[in-house]
Amino acid sequence: MAIQNEKELAGRAAAELVASGNIVGLGTGSTAYFAVVALGERGKSGLKIIGIPTSDGTAELARAVGIPLSTLDEHPEIDITIDGADEIDPQLRLIKGGGGALLREKIIATASKKMVVVADSTKIVPALGRFPLPVEIIPFARAVLQRKITALGANCSLRTRSGGAAFVTDEGHHILDCSFGKIADPPALAQTLSNMPGVVEHGLFIGIAKVALVGKGSTVAEIRPESSRKRALAKRARPRRARQKQKLRKRRRS
């Protein structure tokens, strides 16, 4: 129940960032669910938005709560996307795809002016890799890609449904769940996977998320990439250094 409460707190906090008139990317998963529900509630109070769903399941939920939907053909630029993550590291790099919607999620996230990640506290990790990395592939290439990704140091398995049949994404692809352990260089691995013919997409989201809202107990923490925080601190420090140098020059002249 505590984790569920954290998810709801994060999802509802993110929904408050949406303004009337926004085109909104609607994420998939157990935390994004609460954001979609909250947006539906705000719609009943007058909020006017158009949603672009990241999965068929989210589209069904959005219709149920009264959110008008459209497509990327009609709205190729999105104001804000709210979506979950399976892991979040200190630089706001993500592993996504546990729900199987990683392809549409990445397309919509990268078409957005701002991506807001929502999560419970268990999703924060010091380094990516504890959660198996989903890699979406065309079925024809499964054996070849499983061999190539295993050669990179992963244990790979084809995602299946409860009856044993292969899981099929909304776009008709399969997913390999690849356990790497700690991923030392996520950008390098992302590029290596992207370069493999037959890989449609992978669940590494690098440099896409702008902020994360994370439920922690009864509060919501706002997390930004460490690099962004360092740049902000450096900008604040520069004027102080300039004033200090100016004072030093005045002392020398006196």
C-alpha positions in Angstrom: 0.0 0.0 0.0 2.9 2.4 0.7 4.3 2.0 -2.8 0.9 2.4 -4.3 0.4 5.7 -2.3 3.8 7.0 -3.6 2.7 6.2 -7.2 -0.5 8.1 -6.8 1.2 11.1 -5.2 3.7 11.3 -8.0 1.1 10.8 -10.8 -1.3 13.4 -9.3 1.6 15.9 -8.8 2.6 15.6 -12.4 -1.0 16.1 -13.6 -0.9 19.5 -11.9 1.9 20.7 -14.3 -0.5 20.4 -17.2 -2.1 23.7 -18.4 -5.3 24.2 -20.3 -4.6 24.0 -24.1 -1.7 21.6 -23.8 -1.1 18.6 -26.0 -0.2 15.9 -23.5 1.7 12.7 -24.0 -0.1 10.1 -21.8 2.3 7.4 -20.5 1.8 3.8 -19.8 2.2 1.9 -16.5 1.1 1.8 -12.9 2.2 5.3 -12.0 1.3 7.0 -15.2 -2.2 5.5 -14.6 -2.7 7.9 -11.7 -1.6 10.9 -13.8 -4.2 10.0 -16.5 -6.9 9.6 -14.0 -6.1 12.9 -12.4 -6.1 14.6 -15.8 -9.5 13.2 -16.4 -10.7 14.6 -13.1 -9.3 18.0 -13.9 -11.0 17.8 -17.3 -14.4 17.6 -15.5 -13.4 20.9 -13.7 -12.6 22.7 -16.9 -9.1 21.7 -18.0 -9.0 21.5 -21.8 -6.3 19.2 -23.2 -5.7 16.8 -26.0 -4.0 13.5 -25.2 -1.6 11.4 -27.3 -1.5 8.0 -25.7 1.6 5.8 -25.6 -0.3 2.5 -25.8 -3.6 1.0 -26.7 -4.2 0.4 -23.0 -3.6 4.0 -22.1 -5.9 5.1 -24.9 -8.7 3.0 -23.5 -8.1 4.4 -20.0 -8.1 8.0 -21.3 -11.4 7.5 -23.1 -12.9 6.1 -20.0 -11.9 9.2 -17.9 -13.0 11.6 -20.6 -9.8 12.8 -22.1 -10.1 13.7 -25.8 -7.4 11.9 -27.9 -5.6 12.7 -31.1 -2.6 11.4 -33.0 1.0 12.5 -33.9 -0.2 13.1 -37.5 -2.5 15.8 -36.1 -0.2 17.1 -33.4 3.5 16.2 -34.1 4.7 18.5 -31.3 3.6 17.7 -27.8 3.8 20.2 -24.9 4.4 17.8 -22.0 4.5 14.0 -21.6 4.0 12.3 -18.3 5.3 8.8 -18.1 6.7 6.3 -15.7 10.1 4.4 -15.6 11.4 1.1 -14.4 14.7 2.7 -13.2 16.0 6.2 -12.8 19.6 7.0 -12.2 21.1 10.3 -10.8 21.5 11.8 -14.3 17.8 11.1 -15.1 18.7 8.3 -17.5 16.0 5.7 -17.6 15.2 2.1 -18.2 11.6 1.8 -19.6 9.6 -0.8 -21.3 8.5 -3.1 -18.5 4.9 -2.6 -19.8 5.9 -3.3 -23.3 5.2 0.2 -24.7 8.8 1.5 -25.1 8.7 2.2 -28.8 5.6 4.5 -28.7 6.8 5.9 -25.4 10.2 7.0 -26.8 8.6 8.4 -30.0 6.2 10.5 -27.9 8.8 11.6 -25.3 11.2 12.8 -28.0 8.4 14.7 -29.7 7.7 16.6 -26.5 8.9 19.9 -25.3 9.1 18.4 -21.8 9.1 14.9 -20.4 8.1 14.4 -16.8 8.9 11.1 -15.2 6.7 9.8 -12.4 7.8 7.0 -10.1 7.7 5.6 -6.6 10.9 5.6 -4.5 11.9 2.0 -5.4 12.7 3.1 -9.0 15.6 5.3 -7.9 19.0 3.5 -8.4 22.6 4.6 -8.3 23.3 2.9 -11.6 21.0 1.4 -14.3 20.9 -2.3 -14.9 19.2 -4.0 -12.0 16.0 -4.1 -14.0 16.3 -6.2 -17.3 16.6 -3.9 -20.3 13.7 -4.4 -22.8 14.8 -4.5 -26.4 12.0 -4.4 -29.0 12.9 -6.5 -32.1 11.3 -7.8 -35.2 10.4 -11.5 -34.7 12.5 -12.6 -37.8 15.7 -11.5 -36.1 15.2 -13.0 -32.7 17.8 -15.7 -32.7 20.5 -13.5 -34.3 19.9 -10.6 -31.9 19.7 -12.8 -28.8 23.1 -14.2 -29.7 24.6 -10.7 -30.4 23.2 -9.1 -27.2 24.3 -12.1 -25.1 27.8 -11.6 -26.5 27.7 -8.1 -24.9 27.4 -9.7 -21.5 23.6 -10.0 -21.0 21.3 -12.9 -20.2 18.5 -12.5 -22.7 15.1 -14.1 -22.7 12.1 -13.7 -25.0 9.2 -12.0 -23.2 6.2 -14.3 -23.1 2.6 -14.1 -21.9 1.2 -16.3 -19.1 0.2 -19.1 -21.5 3.8 -19.2 -23.0 3.1 -17.4 -26.3 5.5 -14.6 -27.2 4.5 -11.1 -26.0 3.5 -9.0 -29.0 3.8 -5.2 -28.8 1.1 -2.8 -30.1 3.3 -2.4 -33.2 3.5 -6.2 -33.7 7.0 -6.8 -32.4 8.6 -9.0 -29.8 10.7 -8.0 -26.8 13.9 -9.5 -25.5 14.5 -8.8 -21.8 18.2 -8.4 -21.3 19.8 -8.6 -17.9 23.2 -6.8 -18.0 23.7 -6.1 -14.3 25.2 -2.7 -13.7 25.4 -0.9 -17.0 28.8 1.0 -16.9 28.1 3.2 -20.0 24.4 3.6 -20.8 25.0 5.9 -23.8 27.5 3.5 -25.4 25.2 0.5 -24.9 22.3 2.5 -26.3 24.2 3.3 -29.5 25.4 -0.3 -29.8 21.9 -1.7 -29.6 20.5 1.0 -32.0 23.1 0.0 -34.6 22.0 -3.7 -34.7 19.7 -4.5 -37.7 16.5 -5.9 -36.4 16.4 -3.9 -33.2 13.4 -1.6 -33.4 14.0 0.2 -30.2 15.5 -0.3 -26.7 14.4 0.9 -23.2 17.4 3.2 -22.5 16.1 6.8 -22.4 19.2 9.0 -22.4 19.0 12.8 -22.1 15.2 12.8 -22.7 13.6 13.3 -19.2 13.7 16.9 -17.9 12.5 16.2 -14.4 11.3 13.3 -12.2 8.5 13.5 -9.6 9.1 10.7 -7.1 6.8 9.7 -4.3 8.7 9.3 -1.1 6.5 8.3 1.9 3.8 11.0 2.1 5.7 13.6 0.0 6.8 14.1 -3.6 10.5 14.9 -4.4 11.5 16.7 -7.6 14.6 15.3 -9.1 16.6 16.9 -11.9 19.8 15.5 -13.6 23.0 16.0 -11.6 24.6 17.7 -14.6 21.7 20.3 -14.7 22.1 21.0 -10.9 25.8 21.5 -11.3 25.3 23.9 -14.2 22.8 25.9 -12.1 25.2 26.0 -9.2 28.0 27.2 -11.5 25.8 30.0 -12.9 25.0 31.2 -9.4 28.6 31.0 -8.4 30.0 33.1 -11.3 28.4 36.4 -10.1 29.8 35.8 -6.6 33.3 35.2 -8.0 33.0 38.3 -10.1 32.0 40.4 -7.1 34.9 38.9 -5.1 37.4 39.8 -7.8 36.0 43.3 -8.0 36.4 43.8 -4.2 40.0 42.4 -4.4 40.9 44.9 -7.2 39.5 47.8 -5.1 41.6 46.8 -2.1 44.7 46.6 -4.2 44.1 50.1 -5.6 43.5 51.5 -2.1 
